[in-house]
Amino acid sequence: MVERPTLSPHARYRWDSIRQQHQLVFPEGVLVLNHSSAAIITRCDGRSFGALVEELDHDFPGESRIDDVVDFLQEMMSRGLVYDDAEQSR
């Protein structure tokens, strides 16, 4: 499990106001994010996984799906868009 999810240096979140889309932009392209995915990505700043989930639970009461968050973060890690800052610190 990811301890401290952090957005990779080559990736950045942006809101595209023309297309009205949340996007994760990286050198190879653009990934369009839904509202939930954007909420996770914008919190990938090195905070603990527990703090990230706690904040999501606060902002989206009754919608906590910790397994979905873990699956999403693992997919982003496999694409090289998120890394675990706790592993880098060791």
N, C-alpha and C positions, 0 to 999 in steps of 0.2 A: 504494500500500500504506500502511497505517496505521503510523505511527512510534511513537506513544505513546497507545494506546487508553485512554480515560478514560470512565467512566460519566457520563452527563449529570446535571446538578444536580437535574433533576426526576424522575430515575429512581433506584430503589434496589433492591438485592437483599434478599430475605428468605427464610428457611426457614419454611414454614407447617407447624407441627408437627401441627395437626389433620388436614390433608389429606395430610401427608407429601410435600410438594412444594417444589421450588426455584421461586421466583417472582421475576420482575422487575416491580416495581410502579411505575406512572407515572400521571399524572393521568387519562389516557384509559382506563386499565384495568390488567389484569394479564396478563403473559405467563408461562405455565408452562414451565419449563426442564427439559430432561433433565440427567442428571448431567454430561455433557461440556460442555454449554452453560453450566451453572452454574459449572463449573471455569474456563471462559474469563471469564465475566462478573465473577466475584469477583477476578480479576486485572487488571481494567480500572481501574487506579488511577494511571495516568500512567507506569508503568514502560515500558521500551522493548519493542517487539514481540519482539525477540530474547530478552529476559529472560523474557517471558511464555511464549513457545514452549519455551524451555529448562526452565522450571519444569514446564510441562505434560508434557514428555518425561520429566522425572524422576519425576513422580507417576504417569504412565501409560506405563511403558516398553513399547516395541514398538508403540505406538499413534499415533505422530506422523503427523499428517495436516495439514501446514502449509496446504495449499490449502483444507481444510475450515475451518480457523481463520480464514483470510483471508475466505472466503465468508461465514462467520457474522458476522464483524465488519463487513463491508460491508453486510450486511442490517440489522444493528443500527444502523449509521450512517444508512442510508436511512430508518429509522424514527425517527431523532432520539434514540435511546437511548444511543448511544456517540458520542464525537467524538474527533478526533485532537488531543491536547494540544500536540503539536509545531507544528501549524498555528496554534494560538492564541498561542503564544509568539513567533511571528515578527512 
